[in-house]
Amino acid sequence: MDYLGELAALGTSLTFAVNSVFFTVAGRKVGSVVVNRVRLILAFGFLTAAHFLFEGALYPAGAGGERWLWLGLSGMVGLVLGDAFLFQAFVWVGPRISMLMMSLAPIIAALAAWLLLGEALTALQILGVGLTIGGLIWVILENNSRRDPADRDYLKGILFGLGGAAGQAVGLVLAKRGLGGGFSPLSGNFIRMGTAMVVMWVFTLARGQGAATVRSVANHRRALGFIAGGAFIGPFVGVSLSLLSLQYANVGVASTLMALSPIFLLPISYIFFEERFGWGAVAGTGLALSGVALLFLV
């Protein structure tokens, strides 16, 4: 089918936009920490099913110790620490701004790969970095002009969004080490998610917060439904579509289309969260994403 990969990439972007909305709603009901704990369990269950469906096995039996080390570290940095920042940013500034901040992740990853792995950046890619940062500053300043100056959650949300982007970026660089040699991305994601789930829940139980977490979601069934929906749409549907897009589309085109979640979140935030923003926010979003496109298309 013509354009199957491109359509799958757009579908990936849309699923991650919806995924962020679900986690935002749930986080405002039960707190971002509870959301992260519960979604890791549910997401790992869905990923196990996906791994069996696409790889023919419940777990990646052939992965060696070094691969587990790098992918496990990637899961701890990206899915435990990075997503802890991101989910709190959802609560404070909503999915639109949070996901736009996440567009910095490929920028940070490219810079980290340049410093740590010796991967060079071209002049056009450096221009892309500048465009993305400029677009983000435009959106932040435009939004800040419309907010109450006493609203400190906005600034904290921006900083936590940056923390989420940094966590995802470093996690991606670590994952690249673990995925070397043609290892399945789905198996890699399985190891990342499984390690993150174990680490998160060991820490939760060590602090005696396991029962409180269960009670919290038991008392907010609607929040549990949103967490389950987000865990299904992101790791299962989104990851599956991303793999399909990479199989049938050019990597640069697919990566660019998969970064369009902030565009989808403009009408979603306007309709469902009644968030009001000017054309400056729209233009700044487009500028930021054009910078991301330069990273992948040159």
N, C-alpha and C positions, 0 to 999 in steps of 0.2 A: 504493500500500500504506500503510495507517494505521501511524503511528509508524515509518516507514522512516528518517526523519531522526534520531529519537531512538535507534533501534537502531544506526544507523551511528555516532552519537556515542559510545555505549557501546563499540562495537567499536573505535573510535579509542583510547579510554582503555585498553582491554585490550591492544591491540597495542603501545602505548607502555610499558605495564607489562612485557610480555614482552620488548620491545626492550631495556629497561634491565637485565633479567636476563641476556640474552645478552651485552651489553657488560660487565657485571660479571664474568661467568665468563671472558671473553676477556681483560679487563684484568688479572685476577689471574694469568694465565698468561704474557702477553707485555708487560704494562705498558700504562698508559692512553695514553701518547703514541703508541705503535705502533697501538693500536686506533683512535685518532682519525685518524691518517694514512691507514690502509687503508680505514676505513669511508667516508671522504670520496670516495675513488675509486669504491668499489662503489655508494655511495648516488647519486653523480652518474650512474653508468651506469643505475641503475634509474629515476632521475628523467627521464633522457633518453627512456627507453622510455615512461614515463608521460606525458611531454609530447607525444610523437608519438601516443600512444593517445587522449588526451583533447583535445589542441589541434590535432592534424593536422599538426604540424611538429616537426622535431627540436630547434629552438631558437626563442626569441622574437625573430624578425627585426625586429618593429616597435617594439621598446623603444628609447627615445632615450637620449642620453648622460647626462642628469640622472637618469633612472630607474636606469640602470646604476650611477651613482655612489652613490645612496642605498641601493639593494639590495646593492651590493657591500660597502659599509661595514657594512651589517647582517649580511652573511655573515661578515665578518672578526670583528666583535665577538661575534656570537651563536654561530657554528659553529666558529670557531677558538679564540678566547679563552674564551668561556663554556663550551663543551663540553669544553675542556681541563680546566677546573676540575671540571666535572660528572663526567667519566670517572674522574678521580682520587678523587673522593668515592665513586664506586661501589666502588672498590678498598678504601677505608678504612672506610666505614660501611655498605656494601651498598646495594642498590637502593631499599629501603623508605624509609629515612631520607633518602637523596639525592633521591628523587622528591618526598618530602614537602617538603623544602626548596625544591624547584622550584615548589611552589605559591605561593611568594612572588613569582614572576616577574610574574603579572598585577598584584599589589599594587605592585611597584616600577615596572612599566610605567605604571600609572595615576597614580602620583605623578610620574613623569618627564613624562608627557603633561600633567599639571596645571602643572608648572613650566616646561616647554619649549614646549608647544603651546597653553597656556591653556585646556585642557579641565577644567571644574569637576567637583569631587566632591560628591555629595549627602551629606546627613547619614547615610543608611543605608549608603552606600558607605564612608564613614569608619568606621562601626560594623563593616562587613565587614573592613576593614583591621585593626581592633583584635581581632576574633575570630580572624582567621587568625594574627596574631602571638601571641596568647594560647595558641591551640591548639598552635602550634609549640613554644613555651616549655614547655608541659605535656609534650609528647612527649619533648623533649630532656632535661628534668629526670628524667622517669620512666626513660628509657633510661640516663641517666648513673648513676642510683642502683644499677643492676644491673651496672655495668661495673667492671673493675679500675681503681682510681684512677691507676695508673701507665700506663694505656692512653692515650697522647697522640694516637694516630691518630684517636680519636673526635672530639676537639676540632678537629683539623686537617680531618677530614672534614666537620664542620659548617661550618667557615669556607669550605672549598672548595665545599660545596653552596650557600652564600650567593653565592659568586663565580659559580657556574653560573647561579643565578637572576638575578643582576644582569646578566650577559652576555646572557642570553636576553631580559630585559626591555628593555635598551637596544637590542638588535638588533630587537625588535618595534617600538619607537618609530621607529627609522630606516627599517624596512621600511614603516611606514605612510606615510611621506613618499614612498617609491618606488612604492607601490601606488595612489596617488591617480589619479582619473579612470577607475575601473573596470578597471584592469589585472588580468589573470588572476593569482590567487594561486599557481597552479601554475607559471606562467611566472616569477613573482617568486621562488618557491622554487628554480627552476632557476638563476636568476642568482645567488642567494645561495649555493647549494651549489657552483656552478661557480667563483665567485670564491674561496670559502673553500678549495676543493681546490687551485687554482693557487697561492694565497698560502702555504698550508701546505707544499706540495711544493717551491716555490721556496726557502723557508726550510730545509726538510729537506735538499735537495740542496746548498745553499750551505754547510751545516754538515758536509757529507760523510757524512750518515747514511742516504742512500737505500738503499745496499746492505745495511747492517745491518738496516734495517727489513724488507727483502725476506727476508733470511736468517731473521729472527726468526719471521715467519709461516710460512716454508717448513719450519722445524723444529718448528712447533707447528700441524700441520694441523687439529687439533680446534679450536684457538683461531680459525683462519681461518674454519672453518665457522660458529662462533658470530658472528664479525664479519659474515660474509656474511648470516647469518640476521637479525641485528639491522638491517643496512643495508636489507634487503628489507622487513622487517616495518614499520620506522619510516617512511622516506621514501616508499616505494612504497605499501604497504597502508594504513598509518596516514594518510598525507596524502590518499590517494584517498578513504578513508572520511570524513575530516574535511570534504572538499569536498562529498561527498554529503550529509553531515549538515547543512551550512550551506545547502544548496540546498533541503532539504525540511523543516527544523525551524526554529523561532524561534532567532535568534542567541544570545540569553541562555540558553535551555534547552540548546542544543547546546554552548555554551562551558562551561557548568557540568558537563554530563555528560562532556565530554572531559577535565575536570580530576580525574576520579575514579581515576586510576592508583594513588595511594597506598592506596585501599581494596582494589583487586585485589591489591596487593602484600602485604597483611597475611597472607592464607593462603599465597601463593606463598613468602614469606620464611620462614614457619613450617615449611612442608613441605620445600622444596628447600635452604634455607640453614640449617635447624635453628635459626633465630633465635627466642629466647624473649622475650616481652614481656607486660606485664600489661594489664589492662583500661584503665588510665590512658592507655596508648599508643593504644588503639582510640578512646577518648573524645576524646583530644586531636586525633587525626587527623580525626574527624568534626567537631569544633569548627572546626579550621582550614579544612576544605573548605566548611563552612557560611558562613564569611567570604568565601571565593571566590565562592560562589553569590550572595551579596548584591551583589557587584560587578557581576554580569552580569544579575541578574534584576530590578533596581530601575531 
